[in-house]
Amino acid sequence: MTSGQFRPLPQILMELPVDQKQKLYDDVARVLDSLDWMDAAQLIALVMGNATLQQQVTCALLNYVTQELRAEVRYHD
């Protein structure tokens, strides 16, 4: 998808077609399915306050990017 050029992950995700965004949503929603939340702020607080959930959401995202988009993910600190 990136043709060998670096692009930030948020940019790639924003440019996904609707069907691919839905697939990613479904993958992440499976992780968050058991949570009871009222709005996005509460959901973010729940995930950010739980290291296991953070890891599961990150894993779902990375699996999608590497398997569905066939992209290489590089970490930068």
Secondary structure, DSSP 4 states (H G I P E B T S, - for coil): --TT----HHHHHHTS-HHHHHHHHHHHHHHHTT---SSHHHHHHHHHT-HHHHHHHHHHHHHIIIIIS--------
